[in-house]
Amino acid sequence: MKEREPSIRVMLMPRDTNGHGTIFGGAILSHLDISGAVEARKHTRHRVVTVAIDKVEFIAPVHVGDLVSYYTLTLEIGRSSVTVAVDVEAERADGSGKVRVTEARAVYVDDEGRSVALEESP
């Protein structure tokens, strides 16, 4: 079985921390949004923007130096939108293993809000 590949992978640094010393949720959300857009772009030649991100629940904290992977899967291709599932996993910097951090669904549309037919990229 082939190991799944993340849409993006980032190492989060001290500048990304909150007052508790863990990674700020907004930093996780920013990368979640980017990874979903990477997936959505596979299905259109148009630039895309986020129109919605479904419920986001933080399951485990992320620490400085953790390698965070964002895995994506296209769930639905509509006439003018793409819905993407994003699963986030952190590989602990201390070598203690991997943990599931969060998951969400994101919906992307044409960057000008037009209703345009999505088309497969070449």
A tleap script that builds the chain and sets N, CA, C and O, in Angstrom:
source leaprc.protein.ff14SB
mol = sequence {
  NMET LYS GLU ARG GLU PRO SER ILE ARG VAL
  MET LEU MET PRO ARG ASP THR ASN GLY HIE
  GLY THR ILE PHE GLY GLY ALA ILE LEU SER
  HIE LEU ASP ILE SER GLY ALA VAL GLU ALA
  ARG LYS HIE THR ARG HIE ARG VAL VAL THR
  VAL ALA ILE ASP LYS VAL GLU PHE ILE ALA
  PRO VAL HIE VAL GLY ASP LEU VAL SER TYR
  TYR THR LEU THR LEU GLU ILE GLY ARG SER
  SER VAL THR VAL ALA VAL ASP VAL GLU ALA
  GLU ARG ALA ASP GLY SER GLY LYS VAL ARG
  VAL THR GLU ALA ARG ALA VAL TYR VAL ASP
  ASP GLU GLY ARG SER VAL ALA LEU GLU GLU
  SER CPRO
}
set mol.1.N position { 0.841 -1.177 0.000 }
set mol.1.CA position { 0.000 0.000 0.000 }
set mol.1.C position { 0.891 1.246 0.000 }
set mol.1.O position { 1.846 1.340 0.771 }
set mol.2.N position { 0.569 2.182 -0.861 }
set mol.2.CA position { 1.330 3.420 -0.970 }
set mol.2.C position { 0.961 4.361 0.175 }
set mol.2.O position { -0.217 4.532 0.487 }
set mol.3.N position { 1.980 4.977 0.804 }
set mol.3.CA position { 1.735 5.945 1.868 }
set mol.3.C position { 1.144 7.209 1.264 }
set mol.3.O position { 1.585 7.662 0.208 }
set mol.4.N position { 0.157 7.773 1.926 }
set mol.4.CA position { -0.450 8.994 1.406 }
set mol.4.C position { 0.528 10.154 1.528 }
set mol.4.O position { 1.359 10.204 2.434 }
set mol.5.N position { 0.402 11.078 0.592 }
set mol.5.CA position { 1.278 12.250 0.544 }
set mol.5.C position { 0.499 13.490 0.981 }
set mol.5.O position { -0.641 13.684 0.559 }
set mol.6.N position { 1.097 14.317 1.810 }
set mol.6.CA position { 0.404 15.539 2.215 }
set mol.6.C position { 0.389 16.576 1.102 }
set mol.6.O position { 1.277 16.597 0.250 }
set mol.7.N position { -0.626 17.438 1.113 }
set mol.7.CA position { -0.662 18.569 0.176 }
set mol.7.C position { 0.428 19.557 0.532 }
set mol.7.O position { 1.103 20.087 -0.351 }
set mol.8.N position { 0.606 19.813 1.838 }
set mol.8.CA position { 1.720 20.629 2.315 }
set mol.8.C position { 2.214 20.049 3.628 }
set mol.8.O position { 1.498 19.325 4.321 }
set mol.9.N position { 3.450 20.384 3.951 }
set mol.9.CA position { 4.064 19.957 5.212 }
set mol.9.C position { 4.888 21.132 5.717 }
set mol.9.O position { 5.685 21.696 4.968 }
set mol.10.N position { 4.704 21.509 6.984 }
set mol.10.CA position { 5.418 22.654 7.545 }
set mol.10.C position { 5.951 22.330 8.935 }
set mol.10.O position { 5.366 21.539 9.674 }
set mol.11.N position { 7.077 22.961 9.276 }
set mol.11.CA position { 7.599 22.892 10.625 }
set mol.11.C position { 7.272 24.224 11.288 }
set mol.11.O position { 7.693 25.280 10.817 }
set mol.12.N position { 6.526 24.167 12.371 }
set mol.12.CA position { 6.096 25.393 13.026 }
set mol.12.C position { 7.138 25.833 14.053 }
set mol.12.O position { 7.740 25.017 14.750 }
set mol.13.N position { 7.325 27.133 14.121 }
set mol.13.CA position { 8.436 27.720 14.860 }
set mol.13.C position { 7.942 28.607 16.011 }
set mol.13.O position { 6.739 28.828 16.147 }
set mol.14.N position { 8.866 29.118 16.841 }
set mol.14.CA position { 8.468 29.936 17.995 }
set mol.14.C position { 7.566 31.125 17.653 }
set mol.14.O position { 6.720 31.496 18.467 }
set mol.15.N position { 7.720 31.723 16.487 }
set mol.15.CA position { 6.877 32.866 16.122 }
set mol.15.C position { 5.406 32.483 15.993 }
set mol.15.O position { 4.540 33.358 15.974 }
set mol.16.N position { 5.114 31.185 15.905 }
set mol.16.CA position { 3.753 30.691 15.739 }
set mol.16.C position { 3.081 30.326 17.061 }
set mol.16.O position { 1.967 29.802 17.060 }
set mol.17.N position { 3.746 30.597 18.194 }
set mol.17.CA position { 3.194 30.157 19.473 }
set mol.17.C position { 2.218 31.156 20.084 }
set mol.17.O position { 2.255 32.356 19.813 }
set mol.18.N position { 1.346 30.603 20.916 }
set mol.18.CA position { 0.400 31.420 21.683 }
set mol.18.C position { 0.971 31.650 23.087 }
set mol.18.O position { 2.115 31.291 23.362 }
set mol.19.N position { 0.185 32.237 23.951 }
set mol.19.CA position { 0.626 32.539 25.301 }
set mol.19.C position { 0.871 31.323 26.176 }
set mol.19.O position { 1.453 31.445 27.254 }
set mol.20.N position { 0.442 30.163 25.733 }
set mol.20.CA position { 0.624 28.923 26.491 }
set mol.20.C position { 1.839 28.129 26.014 }
set mol.20.O position { 2.143 27.064 26.552 }
set mol.21.N position { 2.531 28.653 25.000 }
set mol.21.CA position { 3.716 27.972 24.494 }
set mol.21.C position { 3.445 26.904 23.447 }
set mol.21.O position { 4.371 26.231 22.995 }
set mol.22.N position { 2.184 26.741 23.055 }
set mol.22.CA position { 1.863 25.819 21.965 }
set mol.22.C position { 1.547 26.635 20.716 }
set mol.22.O position { 1.444 27.860 20.772 }
set mol.23.N position { 1.398 25.958 19.613 }
set mol.23.CA position { 1.172 26.659 18.349 }
set mol.23.C position { -0.232 27.272 18.328 }
set mol.23.O position { -1.221 26.615 18.650 }
set mol.24.N position { -0.287 28.532 17.944 }
set mol.24.CA position { -1.524 29.301 17.829 }
set mol.24.C position { -2.445 28.631 16.810 }
set mol.24.O position { -2.007 28.267 15.719 }
set mol.25.N position { -3.722 28.469 17.169 }
set mol.25.CA position { -4.687 27.827 16.276 }
set mol.25.C position { -4.805 28.517 14.933 }
set mol.25.O position { -5.059 27.863 13.921 }
set mol.26.N position { -4.623 29.836 14.907 }
set mol.26.CA position { -4.688 30.571 13.649 }
set mol.26.C position { -3.604 30.166 12.673 }
set mol.26.O position { -3.822 30.194 11.461 }
set mol.27.N position { -2.434 29.788 13.181 }
set mol.27.CA position { -1.355 29.316 12.307 }
set mol.27.C position { -1.748 27.992 11.658 }
set mol.27.O position { -1.492 27.770 10.475 }
set mol.28.N position { -2.369 27.119 12.443 }
set mol.28.CA position { -2.849 25.838 11.911 }
set mol.28.C position { -3.922 26.085 10.851 }
set mol.28.O position { -3.898 25.472 9.784 }
set mol.29.N position { -4.868 26.991 11.149 }
set mol.29.CA position { -5.947 27.289 10.203 }
set mol.29.C position { -5.427 27.879 8.903 }
set mol.29.O position { -5.927 27.549 7.827 }
set mol.30.N position { -4.439 28.740 8.989 }
set mol.30.CA position { -3.873 29.345 7.785 }
set mol.30.C position { -3.322 28.280 6.848 }
set mol.30.O position { -3.591 28.300 5.647 }
set mol.31.N position { -2.558 27.359 7.398 }
set mol.31.CA position { -2.001 26.288 6.561 }
set mol.31.C position { -3.078 25.322 6.092 }
set mol.31.O position { -2.990 24.785 4.988 }
set mol.32.N position { -4.100 25.094 6.924 }
set mol.32.CA position { -5.221 24.250 6.530 }
set mol.32.C position { -5.890 24.832 5.290 }
set mol.32.O position { -6.205 24.108 4.345 }
set mol.33.N position { -6.103 26.135 5.301 }
set mol.33.CA position { -6.737 26.824 4.169 }
set mol.33.C position { -5.877 26.714 2.906 }
set mol.33.O position { -6.394 26.448 1.821 }
set mol.34.N position { -4.594 26.915 3.048 }
set mol.34.CA position { -3.682 26.813 1.904 }
set mol.34.C position { -3.691 25.400 1.326 }
set mol.34.O position { -3.759 25.224 0.110 }
set mol.35.N position { -3.622 24.404 2.191 }
set mol.35.CA position { -3.587 23.020 1.694 }
set mol.35.C position { -4.883 22.660 0.971 }
set mol.35.O position { -4.853 21.951 -0.036 }
set mol.36.N position { -6.023 23.144 1.477 }
set mol.36.CA position { -7.296 22.899 0.792 }
set mol.36.C position { -7.333 23.549 -0.572 }
set mol.36.O position { -7.855 22.972 -1.526 }
set mol.37.N position { -6.776 24.757 -0.673 }
set mol.37.CA position { -6.725 25.451 -1.970 }
set mol.37.C position { -5.825 24.715 -2.952 }
set mol.37.O position { -6.111 24.683 -4.149 }
set mol.38.N position { -4.744 24.125 -2.461 }
set mol.38.CA position { -3.859 23.324 -3.326 }
set mol.38.C position { -4.656 22.178 -3.941 }
set mol.38.O position { -4.529 21.892 -5.131 }
set mol.39.N position { -5.472 21.529 -3.127 }
set mol.39.CA position { -6.305 20.426 -3.627 }
set mol.39.C position { -7.361 20.935 -4.605 }
set mol.39.O position { -7.564 20.339 -5.663 }
set mol.40.N position { -8.032 22.026 -4.259 }
set mol.40.CA position { -9.086 22.574 -5.123 }
set mol.40.C position { -8.538 22.966 -6.485 }
set mol.40.O position { -9.218 22.795 -7.497 }
set mol.41.N position { -7.327 23.485 -6.525 }
set mol.41.CA position { -6.726 23.920 -7.792 }
set mol.41.C position { -6.480 22.766 -8.761 }
set mol.41.O position { -6.259 22.995 -9.951 }
set mol.42.N position { -6.515 21.549 -8.273 }
set mol.42.CA position { -6.370 20.393 -9.158 }
set mol.42.C position { -7.564 20.256 -10.094 }
set mol.42.O position { -7.497 19.530 -11.086 }
set mol.43.N position { -8.666 20.955 -9.780 }
set mol.43.CA position { -9.917 20.758 -10.501 }
set mol.43.C position { -10.384 21.965 -11.299 }
set mol.43.O position { -11.477 21.942 -11.863 }
set mol.44.N position { -9.587 23.007 -11.357 }
set mol.44.CA position { -9.993 24.189 -12.109 }
set mol.44.C position { -8.785 24.992 -12.548 }
set mol.44.O position { -7.722 24.945 -11.929 }
set mol.45.N position { -8.974 25.728 -13.626 }
set mol.45.CA position { -7.932 26.650 -14.089 }
set mol.45.C position { -8.111 28.024 -13.468 }
set mol.45.O position { -7.244 28.889 -13.600 }
set mol.46.N position { -9.236 28.227 -12.792 }
set mol.46.CA position { -9.534 29.503 -12.149 }
set mol.46.C position { -8.810 29.600 -10.813 }
set mol.46.O position { -8.520 28.592 -10.169 }
set mol.47.N position { -8.523 30.840 -10.411 }
set mol.47.CA position { -8.023 31.053 -9.054 }
set mol.47.C position { -9.187 30.817 -8.111 }
set mol.47.O position { -10.333 31.126 -8.438 }
set mol.48.N position { -8.895 30.273 -6.948 }
set mol.48.CA position { -9.964 29.965 -6.005 }
set mol.48.C position { -9.761 30.721 -4.692 }
set mol.48.O position { -8.642 31.070 -4.317 }
set mol.49.N position { -10.877 30.960 -4.010 }
set mol.49.CA position { -10.863 31.547 -2.679 }
set mol.49.C position { -11.756 30.701 -1.770 }
set mol.49.O position { -12.624 29.963 -2.235 }
set mol.50.N position { -11.526 30.827 -0.495 }
set mol.50.CA position { -12.294 30.083 0.489 }
set mol.50.C position { -13.627 30.772 0.717 }
set mol.50.O position { -13.679 31.975 0.971 }
set mol.51.N position { -14.703 30.003 0.625 }
set mol.51.CA position { -16.025 30.548 0.924 }
set mol.51.C position { -16.510 30.033 2.284 }
set mol.51.O position { -17.327 30.684 2.934 }
set mol.52.N position { -16.011 28.866 2.718 }
set mol.52.CA position { -16.422 28.325 4.012 }
set mol.52.C position { -15.420 27.288 4.499 }
set mol.52.O position { -14.817 26.554 3.716 }
set mol.53.N position { -15.264 27.252 5.806 }
set mol.53.CA position { -14.543 26.155 6.452 }
set mol.53.C position { -15.479 25.621 7.514 }
set mol.53.O position { -15.919 26.343 8.408 }
set mol.54.N position { -15.770 24.336 7.391 }
set mol.54.CA position { -16.699 23.689 8.308 }
set mol.54.C position { -16.054 23.537 9.684 }
set mol.54.O position { -14.880 23.857 9.865 }
set mol.55.N position { -16.809 23.060 10.623 }
set mol.55.CA position { -16.380 22.907 12.008 }
set mol.55.C position { -14.922 22.451 12.126 }
set mol.55.O position { -14.510 21.450 11.540 }
set mol.56.N position { -14.167 23.218 12.900 }
set mol.56.CA position { -12.779 22.886 13.176 }
set mol.56.C position { -12.659 22.662 14.682 }
set mol.56.O position { -12.963 23.549 15.479 }
set mol.57.N position { -12.219 21.485 15.050 }
set mol.57.CA position { -12.017 21.168 16.462 }
set mol.57.C position { -10.567 20.745 16.644 }
set mol.57.O position { -10.083 19.834 15.972 }
set mol.58.N position { -9.885 21.417 17.559 }
set mol.58.CA position { -8.484 21.087 17.812 }
set mol.58.C position { -8.433 19.910 18.774 }
set mol.58.O position { -8.904 19.999 19.908 }
set mol.59.N position { -7.862 18.816 18.313 }
set mol.59.CA position { -7.855 17.556 19.040 }
set mol.59.C position { -6.632 17.436 19.944 }
set mol.59.O position { -6.721 16.921 21.059 }
set mol.60.N position { -5.494 17.915 19.457 }
set mol.60.CA position { -4.241 17.825 20.209 }
set mol.60.C position { -3.410 19.064 19.929 }
set mol.60.O position { -3.504 19.641 18.845 }
set mol.61.N position { -2.595 19.482 20.892 }
set mol.61.CA position { -1.753 20.656 20.667 }
set mol.61.C position { -0.607 20.346 19.722 }
set mol.61.O position { -0.200 19.195 19.563 }
set mol.62.N position { -0.098 21.398 19.100 }
set mol.62.CA position { 1.097 21.299 18.271 }
set mol.62.C position { 2.180 22.091 18.990 }
set mol.62.O position { 1.929 23.175 19.516 }
set mol.63.N position { 3.389 21.534 19.005 }
set mol.63.CA position { 4.504 22.146 19.716 }
set mol.63.C position { 5.537 22.687 18.731 }
set mol.63.O position { 5.607 22.251 17.582 }
set mol.64.N position { 6.323 23.627 19.191 }
set mol.64.CA position { 7.398 24.181 18.368 }
set mol.64.C position { 8.286 23.037 17.873 }
set mol.64.O position { 8.691 22.164 18.642 }
set mol.65.N position { 8.576 23.065 16.576 }
set mol.65.CA position { 9.434 22.051 15.966 }
set mol.65.C position { 8.712 20.835 15.437 }
set mol.65.O position { 9.306 20.032 14.718 }
set mol.66.N position { 7.425 20.675 15.780 }
set mol.66.CA position { 6.661 19.561 15.219 }
set mol.66.C position { 6.552 19.735 13.712 }
set mol.66.O position { 6.438 20.857 13.218 }
set mol.67.N position { 6.586 18.635 12.990 }
set mol.67.CA position { 6.389 18.650 11.549 }
set mol.67.C position { 4.914 18.367 11.299 }
set mol.67.O position { 4.425 17.279 11.602 }
set mol.68.N position { 4.208 19.348 10.745 }
set mol.68.CA position { 2.760 19.247 10.593 }
set mol.68.C position { 2.424 18.969 9.130 }
set mol.68.O position { 2.831 19.705 8.231 }
set mol.69.N position { 1.671 17.889 8.912 }
set mol.69.CA position { 1.272 17.480 7.567 }
set mol.69.C position { -0.221 17.699 7.392 }
set mol.69.O position { -1.020 17.392 8.277 }
set mol.70.N position { -0.581 18.237 6.227 }
set mol.70.CA position { -1.966 18.539 5.878 }
set mol.70.C position { -2.354 17.642 4.707 }
set mol.70.O position { -1.885 17.834 3.585 }
set mol.71.N position { -3.203 16.674 4.974 }
set mol.71.CA position { -3.650 15.725 3.960 }
set mol.71.C position { -5.016 16.162 3.433 }
set mol.71.O position { -5.898 16.524 4.211 }
set mol.72.N position { -5.186 16.126 2.128 }
set mol.72.CA position { -6.432 16.594 1.530 }
set mol.72.C position { -7.061 15.538 0.636 }
set mol.72.O position { -6.389 14.656 0.103 }
set mol.73.N position { -8.370 15.660 0.491 }
set mol.73.CA position { -9.134 14.779 -0.381 }
set mol.73.C position { -10.314 15.569 -0.921 }
set mol.73.O position { -11.047 16.193 -0.153 }
set mol.74.N position { -10.503 15.548 -2.231 }
set mol.74.CA position { -11.667 16.207 -2.824 }
set mol.74.C position { -12.902 15.386 -2.502 }
set mol.74.O position { -12.970 14.192 -2.795 }
set mol.75.N position { -13.882 16.053 -1.891 }
set mol.75.CA position { -15.132 15.376 -1.528 }
set mol.75.C position { -16.214 15.587 -2.563 }
set mol.75.O position { -16.994 14.680 -2.851 }
set mol.76.N position { -16.262 16.798 -3.129 }
set mol.76.CA position { -17.329 17.117 -4.076 }
set mol.76.C position { -16.860 18.198 -5.036 }
set mol.76.O position { -16.206 19.163 -4.644 }
set mol.77.N position { -17.208 18.014 -6.296 }
set mol.77.CA position { -16.970 19.032 -7.313 }
set mol.77.C position { -18.333 19.469 -7.810 }
set mol.77.O position { -19.033 18.713 -8.485 }
set mol.78.N position { -18.704 20.693 -7.473 }
set mol.78.CA position { -19.983 21.232 -7.903 }
set mol.78.C position { -19.827 22.027 -9.188 }
set mol.78.O position { -18.766 22.014 -9.812 }
set mol.79.N position { -20.878 22.709 -9.574 }
set mol.79.CA position { -20.829 23.514 -10.787 }
set mol.79.C position { -19.892 24.699 -10.623 }
set mol.79.O position { -19.242 25.124 -11.578 }
set mol.80.N position { -19.824 25.235 -9.399 }
set mol.80.CA position { -18.979 26.411 -9.192 }
set mol.80.C position { -18.182 26.357 -7.892 }
set mol.80.O position { -17.679 27.382 -7.431 }
set mol.81.N position { -18.063 25.179 -7.303 }
set mol.81.CA position { -17.297 25.066 -6.068 }
set mol.81.C position { -16.649 23.692 -5.945 }
set mol.81.O position { -17.045 22.730 -6.604 }
set mol.82.N position { -15.650 23.633 -5.089 }
set mol.82.CA position { -14.975 22.377 -4.771 }
set mol.82.C position { -14.958 22.251 -3.248 }
set mol.82.O position { -14.565 23.184 -2.548 }
set mol.83.N position { -15.385 21.097 -2.743 }
set mol.83.CA position { -15.353 20.833 -1.309 }
set mol.83.C position { -14.220 19.859 -1.027 }
set mol.83.O position { -14.104 18.808 -1.657 }
set mol.84.N position { -13.389 20.237 -0.062 }
set mol.84.CA position { -12.174 19.483 0.237 }
set mol.84.C position { -12.150 19.109 1.717 }
set mol.84.O position { -12.447 19.940 2.575 }
set mol.85.N position { -11.797 17.859 2.015 }
set mol.85.CA position { -11.549 17.437 3.394 }
set mol.85.C position { -10.065 17.636 3.674 }
set mol.85.O position { -9.217 17.321 2.840 }
set mol.86.N position { -9.762 18.160 4.854 }
set mol.86.CA position { -8.373 18.357 5.255 }
set mol.86.C position { -8.167 17.691 6.613 }
set mol.86.O position { -8.859 18.004 7.582 }
set mol.87.N position { -7.214 16.776 6.669 }
set mol.87.CA position { -6.823 16.122 7.916 }
set mol.87.C position { -5.426 16.599 8.269 }
set mol.87.O position { -4.542 16.635 7.412 }
set mol.88.N position { -5.224 16.966 9.528 }
set mol.88.CA position { -3.950 17.528 9.964 }
set mol.88.C position { -3.323 16.607 11.007 }
set mol.88.O position { -3.981 16.161 11.947 }
set mol.89.N position { -2.040 16.336 10.815 }
set mol.89.CA position { -1.306 15.424 11.683 }
set mol.89.C position { 0.043 16.040 12.032 }
set mol.89.O position { 0.706 16.618 11.170 }
set mol.90.N position { 0.451 15.918 13.295 }
set mol.90.CA position { 1.749 16.443 13.725 }
set mol.90.C position { 2.684 15.292 14.074 }
set mol.90.O position { 2.320 14.380 14.817 }
set mol.91.N position { 3.887 15.351 13.529 }
set mol.91.CA position { 4.943 14.419 13.902 }
set mol.91.C position { 5.783 15.127 14.960 }
set mol.91.O position { 6.400 16.159 14.693 }
set mol.92.N position { 5.797 14.564 16.149 }
set mol.92.CA position { 6.439 15.217 17.273 }
set mol.92.C position { 7.950 15.382 17.069 }
set mol.92.O position { 8.636 14.455 16.637 }
set mol.93.N position { 8.446 16.568 17.385 }
set mol.93.CA position { 9.869 16.884 17.250 }
set mol.93.C position { 10.725 16.020 18.173 }
set mol.93.O position { 11.896 15.771 17.887 }
set mol.94.N position { 10.138 15.565 19.280 }
set mol.94.CA position { 10.901 14.749 20.238 }
set mol.94.C position { 10.965 13.274 19.848 }
set mol.94.O position { 11.533 12.461 20.577 }
set mol.95.N position { 10.377 12.929 18.688 }
set mol.95.CA position { 10.427 11.553 18.203 }
set mol.95.C position { 9.400 10.629 18.822 }
set mol.95.O position { 9.470 9.417 18.624 }
set mol.96.N position { 8.444 11.170 19.570 }
set mol.96.CA position { 7.462 10.330 20.261 }
set mol.96.C position { 6.326 9.839 19.371 }
set mol.96.O position { 5.450 9.112 19.839 }
set mol.97.N position { 6.328 10.218 18.112 }
set mol.97.CA position { 5.316 9.702 17.199 }
set mol.97.C position { 4.485 10.773 16.537 }
set mol.97.O position { 4.827 11.955 16.551 }
set mol.98.N position { 3.373 10.327 15.951 }
set mol.98.CA position { 2.464 11.215 15.235 }
set mol.98.C position { 1.139 11.294 15.978 }
set mol.98.O position { 0.692 10.324 16.590 }
set mol.99.N position { 0.517 12.474 15.912 }
set mol.99.CA position { -0.800 12.659 16.521 }
set mol.99.C position { -1.708 13.394 15.551 }
set mol.99.O position { -1.266 14.251 14.785 }
set mol.100.N position { -2.973 13.046 15.599 }
set mol.100.CA position { -3.975 13.752 14.800 }
set mol.100.C position { -4.261 15.073 15.500 }
set mol.100.O position { -4.515 15.096 16.704 }
set mol.101.N position { -4.220 16.170 14.753 }
set mol.101.CA position { -4.368 17.499 15.323 }
set mol.101.C position { -5.775 18.052 15.109 }
set mol.101.O position { -6.413 18.516 16.055 }
set mol.102.N position { -6.252 18.004 13.885 }
set mol.102.CA position { -7.587 18.512 13.575 }
set mol.102.C position { -8.026 17.990 12.215 }
set mol.102.O position { -7.253 17.358 11.495 }
set mol.103.N position { -9.266 18.263 11.883 }
set mol.103.CA position { -9.797 17.988 10.549 }
set mol.103.C position { -10.869 19.014 10.263 }
set mol.103.O position { -11.459 19.590 11.177 }
set mol.104.N position { -11.112 19.235 8.995 }
set mol.104.CA position { -12.136 20.198 8.588 }
set mol.104.C position { -12.516 19.933 7.143 }
set mol.104.O position { -11.843 19.193 6.425 }
set mol.105.N position { -13.613 20.559 6.737 }
set mol.105.CA position { -14.015 20.601 5.333 }
set mol.105.C position { -13.971 22.056 4.912 }
set mol.105.O position { -14.399 22.945 5.647 }
set mol.106.N position { -13.448 22.284 3.722 }
set mol.106.CA position { -13.373 23.647 3.205 }
set mol.106.C position { -13.997 23.688 1.815 }
set mol.106.O position { -13.896 22.733 1.045 }
set mol.107.N position { -14.642 24.809 1.512 }
set mol.107.CA position { -15.282 24.987 0.214 }
set mol.107.C position { -14.616 26.168 -0.475 }
set mol.107.O position { -14.441 27.234 0.116 }
set mol.108.N position { -14.248 25.959 -1.732 }
set mol.108.CA position { -13.561 26.972 -2.533 }
set mol.108.C position { -14.393 27.305 -3.760 }
set mol.108.O position { -15.028 26.433 -4.353 }
set mol.109.N position { -14.381 28.594 -4.135 }
set mol.109.CA position { -15.091 29.072 -5.317 }
set mol.109.C position { -14.142 29.934 -6.143 }
set mol.109.O position { -13.028 30.241 -5.719 }
set mol.110.N position { -14.603 30.312 -7.318 }
set mol.110.CA position { -13.863 31.216 -8.189 }
set mol.110.C position { -13.499 32.482 -7.422 }
set mol.110.O position { -14.299 32.958 -6.617 }
set mol.111.N position { -12.327 33.030 -7.648 }
set mol.111.CA position { -11.827 34.159 -6.858 }
set mol.111.C position { -12.609 35.454 -7.031 }
set mol.111.O position { -12.433 36.379 -6.238 }
set mol.112.N position { -13.462 35.550 -8.037 }
set mol.112.CA position { -14.260 36.756 -8.219 }
set mol.112.C position { -15.731 36.525 -7.894 }
set mol.112.O position { -16.582 37.374 -8.156 }
set mol.113.N position { -16.011 35.361 -7.319 }
set mol.113.CA position { -17.375 35.065 -6.908 }
set mol.113.C position { -18.308 34.726 -8.057 }
set mol.113.O position { -19.520 34.624 -7.868 }
set mol.114.N position { -17.754 34.554 -9.234 }
set mol.114.CA position { -18.591 34.220 -10.389 }
set mol.114.C position { -19.007 32.749 -10.336 }
set mol.114.O position { -18.292 31.904 -9.798 }
set mol.115.N position { -20.141 32.475 -10.889 }
set mol.115.CA position { -20.570 31.095 -11.038 }
set mol.115.C position { -20.014 30.595 -12.354 }
set mol.115.O position { -20.543 30.899 -13.423 }
set mol.116.N position { -18.953 29.834 -12.267 }
set mol.116.CA position { -18.294 29.332 -13.485 }
set mol.116.C position { -18.185 27.826 -13.395 }
set mol.116.O position { -18.037 27.259 -12.313 }
set mol.117.N position { -18.257 27.205 -14.524 }
set mol.117.CA position { -18.101 25.763 -14.562 }
set mol.117.C position { -16.652 25.410 -14.237 }
set mol.117.O position { -15.719 25.972 -14.811 }
set mol.118.N position { -16.482 24.482 -13.318 }
set mol.118.CA position { -15.143 24.000 -13.003 }
set mol.118.C position { -14.746 23.013 -14.078 }
set mol.118.O position { -15.583 22.312 -14.647 }
set mol.119.N position { -13.493 22.975 -14.336 }
set mol.119.CA position { -12.986 22.078 -15.375 }
set mol.119.C position { -11.728 21.434 -14.882 }
set mol.119.O position { -11.009 22.002 -14.061 }
set mol.120.N position { -11.460 20.266 -15.369 }
set mol.120.CA position { -10.236 19.562 -14.986 }
set mol.120.C position { -9.029 20.320 -15.539 }
set mol.120.O position { -9.045 20.827 -16.661 }
set mol.121.N position { -7.998 20.379 -14.723 }
set mol.121.CA position { -6.750 20.990 -15.188 }
set mol.121.C position { -6.077 20.042 -16.166 }
set mol.121.O position { -6.297 18.832 -16.118 }
set mol.122.N position { -5.252 20.595 -17.057 }
set mol.122.CA position { -4.561 19.724 -18.019 }
set mol.122.C position { -3.570 18.824 -17.357 }
set mol.122.O position { -2.908 18.033 -18.030 }
savepdb mol mol.pdb
quit
